[in-house]
Amino acid sequence: MYKKPSIKERLKYKFDNTLSRGTIALIFWLAIFSILIILIGALLFTFARVELEGEKLSFFEATWQTLMRTVDAGTVAGDSGWTFRFIALLVTIGGIFIVSTLISILTSGLENKLDDLRKGQSKVLEKNHTLILGWSEKIFPIIEEIIKANESQKKPKIVIMSEKDKIEMEDEIRSRLLNTKGTKIICRTGNPLELSDLPIGSPNEARSIIILAPEDRDADTYVIKSVLALTNNPDRKKEKFHIIAEIGNEDNLEAAKLVGGDEVSYVLTSDLVARAIVQSCRQSGLSTVYTELLSFEGSEIYFKYESYAVNKRFFDISKIYNTSTVIGIKDKEGNVTLNPQKDRLFQEGEELIFIADDDSTIVLDTIQNLEINNENIREKAISKNPQEKTLILGWNEKGSKIIEKLSNYLYEGSITTILSEQDKTKEDIEKLKEKDLNQEIKIIKGDTTNRKTLEDLNITSFDHIIILSYDHLEFRKAEAKTLISLLHLRNIGEQRNKHLRIVSEILSEKNKRLAEVSKADDYIISEKLTSLVVTQLSENKSIKKVLDDLFDAEGSEIYLEKAADYIKINIDLDFYTVLESAFRKNQTAIGYRINAEKNNPNKNYGVVLNPKKSDKINLKEEDKIIVIASK
C-alpha cells in the first residue's frame, strides 16, 4: 500500500539536495550551525548568570565571549569558575568541530577545483588566437609553423581543444616542442562536436580555426560535424569565421562545402599528397622548393599592392625588385594569375604576388637601366621525352589518384608498372579502366623489399620511380618497408652506375633523417606537407588559389629545367639575365638548384629561391633553373 513521505523524510530529502550543490552549500550550512552554537552558548551564559571578572555577562557580551571560544580553542584556558568553564568547554568543542569541518570543506573544494582545471574544461578567455580543434600527429608541425609565423606578433597564443586529456596534451607538446619562442600554448579538453563544449576554446574570438581530422576511418564525418557545430551554432558571432579543415575523401568534399560555405577552406589531403608526388617524381628537387615556399622559414608568398606598378607591364615590374620575386597578380575579384603574359598591365586595386624572405624586403630597386648581355642567353627549346616509363613500388589509397594525375603529363605509349603485395591494387586499377590514362598499366604482385624481385624489373630502364607506403600495415612496418626499398634501389643504381630518379612517400618526419641515407631525389612527407598547407591557409586565406594553381596540371606549375637551356654555363652572371631568358620562354624564374649540393640538407639540398638578382652566380652543366610555367 502506497505511503506518503513523512515530513521528516521530506526535510531530509531537501537537506541532502542542498548538500549536493557543492562547497558553497556546505559552507552555508556550516555558517548556520556556527550561529546556532554561538546563540545557544550566549543564552546559557546569560541564564546561568555567569560572571566574568566580577561582572555579570549581558547577552551581547555573552555572544562575543561565545564567538571568541568558538573561533579560538585556546581562549578556554584562562576561564575561571566551573559553570563558566563547563559552558565554555561545550562551546569550544562545537567550535573545534566547525573549524575542522570548514578546513575539510575548503580543502576538498580546492582539490575539486584543481581537478577541474587539470581536466581542462574551463573556458579560455583569449582574443585573436589560433584555435586548433582535434588532435593528430600533424598538430606538432602545425604548432611549429604557427610559432614561426607568430615571431613578429605581440603575445601570440595557440588554443588546442580535443577529447584528449589536457595533461597528456601538455606533456606531449613539451616533449616534442622544446622552444615555443614566446607563443603561449593553452590546452583544453572538450568535444568539438558538442555545442556545449565549443565555447571552451572561444571560437568567436579566434582569428583562425584549424580542424584536424582524427586518425580513423570516420575522419571526414568528424570534420564535417565540427564545421557544422561552428557555423550553425546559435551563439556564433555575426562575422564570418576563418576555418581551415582537412578532408581525406574527395567524395565528401561537396557535402563539406555545403556545410561550411565560404567560411571554410578545405585541404583535400590525399589529393594534395598525390599531386605533390606526381610533380616531384618528374621534377627532382621540387619537394624542397614546396617545403620552403610553404614554410615560414626562408622565402614565402606575399600579396602586396604597389602604386608604383600601376599601368606597368608585368615584364617591367619584375625587374624593379632586387630582393624579392614577382610571380603573379591577384585581380580585384580575388582571382590569381601566376606567370601572366609579360605584357599584362597591372591595374589599380590589384595586388602583386611576391616570393620574399619577409614583407619588409619587398622594396623597389635603385638600379636603373639594366643592361642584359644577350650573348649569355640561350634560346634553346626544352626537349621532352614523349614516352616515359614509371615504376610504382607499394600501394595505398593515393595510388589511383597518382595514376590519374600522371595521365596529365604522359604521352600515349607511356608505361606505368606497379609492384605491390596487395590484391587491392588490381581492384583499384580496374575501376580506372574507363578513363583515358595515356598509359599502359602493368601490375606485378610481389615483395617490394625483395632484392631479386627488384632486380628482375630492370630498374635502370625506368624514367621515374615512386615508392608508396602501404596503408594496410602498421605505421612502423610500412615505414620500414619504404626505407628498405629505398636502400635496395640506391644500391642497384650505384652498382650499375645509373642515377635513379626516385620520389618516396614518408609518413612521418621522424623518419626523414633515416631516409636521407638512401639519397633519394625527393621525399614527400605526408603529414608535413599537409601541415604546411593548413598553416599557410590559417595565416592567409588568399594563398589557397595560388596553391591550387601550382598543384594543378592545367595551371602554372614549378619546373626545374637545365640551366644550359637558359644561359651560358661556367661563367659569372647575375640573376637578371636568368629572369630575362625565362621571360623569353614565357616563364618566370624564381631560383636555381646547385646539383653538387643536392644531398646536403645544410644547403637546403642545393635549392636557392628568390636570390638577390644583382648577385653573381656561376651555374654548371648539371645545375637547374627553377621556373613557374604553363605547359
Buried (B, 14 or more C-beta within 10 A) or exposed (E): EEEEEEEEEEEEEEEEEEEEEEBEBBBEBBEEEBEEBBBBBBBBBBEBEBBBEEEEBEEEBBBBBBBBBBBEBEBBEEBEEEEBBBBBBBBBBBBEBBBEBBEEBEEEBEEEEEEEEEBBBEEBEBEEBBBBBBBBBBBBBBBBBBBBBBEEEEEBBBBBBBBBBBEBBBEBBEEEBEEBEEBEBBBBBBBBBEBEBBBBBBBBBBEBBBBBBBEEEEBBBBBBBBBBBBBEBEEBEEEEBBBBBBBBBEEBBEEBBEBBEEBBBBBBBBBBBBBBBBBBBBBBBBBBBBBBBBBBEBBBBBBBEBEEBBEBBBBEBBBBBBBBBBBBBBEEEEEBBBBBEBEBBBEEEBBBBBBBBEBEBBEEBEEEEBEBEEEBBBEEEBEEEEEBBBBBBBBBBBBBBBBBBBBEBBEEEBBBBBBBBBEBBEEBBEEBEEEEBBBEBEBEEBBBBBBEBBBEBEBBEBBBBBBBBBBEBEBEEBBBBBBBBBBBBBEBBEEEEEEBBBBBBBBBBEBEEBBBEBBBBBBBBBBBBBBBBBBBBBBBBBBBBBBEBBBEBEBBBBBBBBBBBBBBBEBEBBBBBBBBBBBEBBBBBBBBBBBEBBEEEEEBBBBBBBBBBEEEBEBEEBBBBBBBBEE
